[in-house]
Structure formats: structure tokens, C-alpha cells
Amino acid sequence: MPKHNIAMNSDGINIQTNGSSDDQNCQVSYTGAGQATQKFSDSSTTEAVNAIDFNCGDYHLQVHKDGLQIKNNSATIALGDDSITLSVGNSKIELSTDGITISAKSVTITGTESLEASSSQTLKLSGGTTDIGASTGMSIKSSTTLTAEASLQASFKGMPTSIG
């Protein structure tokens, strides 16, 4: 037979139900300051006007009127009206209506059969040192103008080498 305890005082209300097994236990606490703590052994439906926070171990889930955020000690998933952000430490992927931004100390993109990058406007690769290489062949082609430039030294190697 379940046992029910209800306690009311100036701090709030505490309701406990103890069933014959752990899955029948329930505790609900409401404080007078407008905060609520609920403990359920199975499931619950909760509604709020501004925000609902859930904590379980190192994980924190916040559902608020402007979005959703899931966090642990080092990682965050944030969902807004027009964006999704995944972050771990200093690494971050942001997807928004304006584009996708990947930022990290190191980024590796691997295609096991092919990798293609294209843009209808500008495609730019830049870095302190930029290496582009191919194990069997490489073609550089432009429909209008191709410019190769170096401030200090430029060299082209191969047999035969032709320019012009």
C-alpha cells in the first residue's frame, strides 16, 4: 500500500509518495519563492512561461522561451530560433541562417573517395603555409585569368616545364 506524506509550512509544500517499489516513489517540492523542485522515478510533463531547468549528475538541460541548451562540464549544445551551436572546449560548430562556422585549434576534413568544395562567388584557402598536393596528378585551370605570385621566390619544377 503506497504511503503519502504532505507537509506545508511558510517555506512551501512537500509531497511524497512511497510505493511498494522504487518505480512507485515520487517527491514534489514547491517553495514559496516561486521555485520548484520535482523528483520523479519515471516520467513527468512540465510547462512554464519562461524557463525550465533540469539537472542530472554533470548534465544540465535548460528549456527557455528563446531556445534550448544542454550542457555538461566541457560540452554544450544550444538550439535557438535560427541557429544550432555545438561546442566542446574551444572547438565550436555554428549553423545559422547566415551560414556554417567551424572554429577549433585544428580542423580535419576527410573524404574516403572524394572531397569537393565549390562556391558560385569566392573560394579562398589561406594560412601561414598552404600546401596543395596530389599523388598522381593535378590540374589548375581558370576560365578567365590565372595568377601565381610570390613576394620572395617562385619556382616550378617538373619535366618538361613550360610557361606561356
N, C-alpha and C positions, 0 to 999 in steps of 0.2 A: 504494500500500500504506500503510495507516494506521501511524503511529508512536506508541508508547505509552511514557510515562515514569512511573515510580513512585518517589517519594522518601520515605523515612521517617527521622525523627530525633526528638529529645526534644521538639520543638515540635508534632509531629503527622505527618500523612500528606498528600502532594500527589500527585494522579493526573492526568496529562494525556494526552489522545488527540488527535493531529493527523491528520486525514484528508486526502484529496486536494482538498477544497474547504472553505470556511468553515462550511458547514452540517454538516460531519462533525467539527468540533472540539468538545472537551469538556474542562473542567477542574474537578476536585473537590478541595477542600482541607479537611482536618479538623485542628483544633488540639487540643492536649492539655488545654486549659482548658474543654472542653465546648462550644465554639463551632464553628460550621461555616460555610464559605463555599462556595457552589456556583455555577459558571458553566456554563450550557448554551446552545448556539446554537439549540436548537429547543424542547424541552419537557421537563418533569420532574414527578414526583409526589413530594411530601414529606409526612411525617407527624411530628407532635411532640406531646408530652403537654401542654405549657403554651403555647408561642407559636412562631410562625414569622414572621420579618420578611423583606420583600423591598424592595429599593431599586433604582430605575431613574431616573437623572437626578434631577430635583427631586421625584419621586414616591416615597412610602413606603407600603407595604401591610403592615399587621400583622394577622395572624390569631392570636387567642389564645382560650383556653378560655371566656372571658366575652363574646367578640364579635369584631368586625372593624372596622378603621379604615383608611381611605385618606386620605392627606394629600399636599398639595404646599405651596408657600410660603405660600399665603393661604387655601386651602380645605380642608375636612375633611368626610368622610362617615363616620359612625360607626353601626354596627349592633350593638345589644345584644339580650339576650333579649326585652325588652319595649319597645324604643324604637329609633327611627331619628333621627339628627340630621344635618342639612345645615348647614354654616356656611361663610361667606366673609367674612373680615374681622370686623366687628362685627355682621353680619347672620346670623340663625340661624332655622331651622325645626326644631322638635322634634315628632315624632309618638310618642306613648306610649299605653299602655293607659288613661291618665287623660285624654288629650285632645291637642290640637294647639296649640302655641305658636309664634307668629311674632314675632320681635323684630328691629328694624332702625331705623336713623335715619329712614327713610321707607318706607312700605308702600303700594303701589298695587294695587287690585283693579279689574279692568275686565271688564265683560260686554258683548260686542258687540251682543247683542239684549236681554238682561235680566240682572239680578243680584238674587238673593234671599237674605235672611238671616232665619232664624227660630229660635226656641227655645221649648221647652214650659214653661220657667220664666222666666228673666230675659234680656232683650236690652238691652244698655246701650251707648250711644255717648257718649263724653266726650272733652274736650280743652280746651285753653286757649280756643280759639274753635272752635265747631262749626257748620258751615254745612250745611243741608239744602236743596236746591233742585230744581226741576223746570222744564223749558222749556215744557210745555203744561198741566199741571195737577197738583195734589197733594191727597191726601186723608189726613187724620189721624183715626183712628177708634179708639174703645175700647168694649169690651163693658160695662165697669163704670164706671170713673172716669177722667177725663182732667184733668190738672193742668198748667197753664202758669204758670210763676213766674219772676220776675226780682227780684234784690235792689235794683237801681238804677232801671231803666226797662223797661217792656214796651210794645210798640206793634204794632198790627195794621193793615195798610194794604190797600186794595182798594175797589172799588165794586161792589155795596154791601157794607158791613161790618156783620155782625150778631153779637152775642154774647148768649147766653141763650136 
